[in-house]
Amino acid sequence: MYVLPDEYPRDPFEAFAFLKTRPALSNEDLKVIALIESYGELFYDILGRGVVHEEARALLARNAAEERGHAHRMLKALKLRGAPAFELPPIEENPFFSLAPAEILLSEELYGLLENGEVEGDLQYQAWADAEPNPDIAQLLRLNGAEELRHCERVMQVKALLHAAQ
């Protein structure tokens, strides 16, 4: 099991907020982001379990898959830096896993939090990309950011679909 270094918060959302204070990312930061993004996959999976609307559930599943892709881009960034090998642990060994709720119900408040969080994620990835001297790593960060915006768009689509189905 990967153990978070002492300075990182144990909650994935607080850990990301902590990482937002970093103007540039260290190798350890890249590992923690990979773990947060892996948790993001689980979060969207859990969210989708409570959705009966097929198209809305598929949109959430797409977000989940892309969160996993974000994690793998961070692993690629580590390799580009020549860092020692790091692999994502099974989700049960991810240090953020224990905080995953068994169920997540969509609400107006959660829609707003997700939309804002995904937009902020894009902005943060773009800032980290601007500070990254390696252009290949900067491109990986920019790709993650662009997909965060698509996640926001999908959340808005889910909201529209579920409201129309009511």
C-alpha positions, -999 to 999 in steps of 0.1 A, spaced: 0 0 0 12 35 -9 15 57 22 10 94 17 39 116 29 31 134 61 25 168 45 -3 157 23 -39 157 36 -56 123 38 -88 134 21 -85 134 -18 -103 168 -22 -82 184 5 -50 168 -10 -59 184 -43 -65 218 -26 -31 214 -10 -15 206 -44 -30 237 -58 -6 257 -36 23 242 -55 35 264 -83 53 235 -99 50 197 -93 75 175 -77 77 138 -85 59 131 -52 32 155 -62 28 136 -95 23 104 -76 -3 119 -53 -21 134 -83 -22 99 -99 -37 85 -67 -63 114 -66 -72 108 -102 -75 71 -95 -99 79 -67 -118 101 -92 -125 70 -112 -139 53 -82 -160 84 -73 -176 86 -107 -182 49 -107 -200 51 -73 -220 81 -86 -230 62 -117 -243 33 -97 -272 54 -84 -282 66 -118 -309 46 -137 -309 67 -168 -287 48 -193 -273 78 -212 -265 97 -180 -249 66 -165 -227 62 -196 -216 99 -194 -205 93 -158 -187 61 -168 -168 81 -195 -157 106 -168 -146 77 -146 -125 61 -174 -109 95 -182 -100 100 -145 -80 67 -148 -64 80 -179 -53 111 -160 -36 90 -134 -18 71 -162 -6 103 -177 10 112 -143 28 79 -144 40 87 -178 52 121 -166 72 104 -138 89 82 -164 97 112 -186 114 127 -155 134 95 -150 118 89 -116 119 55 -100 91 32 -113 57 39 -97 26 19 -103 -9 26 -93 -19 4 -64 -51 -16 -66 -79 8 -56 -83 -9 -22 -47 0 -15 -51 36 -26 -47 57 6 -78 77 -4 -100 46 -9 -111 44 28 -129 77 24 -150 66 -5 -187 66 3 -207 35 -4 -233 56 -22 -233 91 -37 -266 107 -46 -268 135 -71 -282 168 -59 -282 204 -71 -254 211 -46 -233 182 -59 -238 192 -95 -224 226 -87 -195 212 -68 -186 188 -96 -189 215 -123 -168 240 -103 -143 213 -93 -138 202 -129 -133 238 -141 -109 245 -113 -91 212 -122 -85 225 -158 -72 258 -146 -49 242 -122 -35 217 -147 -29 246 -172 -10 265 -145 11 235 -137 17 230 -174 29 266 -177 54 260 -149 67 227 -163 100 229 -181 96 196 -199 73 203 -229 62 166 -231 51 167 -194 35 201 -199 14 185 -228 3 157 -205 -8 182 -179 -27 203 -206 -45 171 -218 -57 163 -183 -69 199 -180 -88 198 -213 -105 166 -202 -115 181 -169 -135 207 -188 -152 179 -208 -160 163 -174 -178 195 -165 -197 194 -197 -208 158 -192 -219 166 -156 -241 194 -171 -254 169 -197 -262 144 -169 -281 171 -150 -301 181 -181 -309 144 -189 -320 136 -153 -341 168 -150 -358 161 -183 -366 126 -172 -384 138 -141 
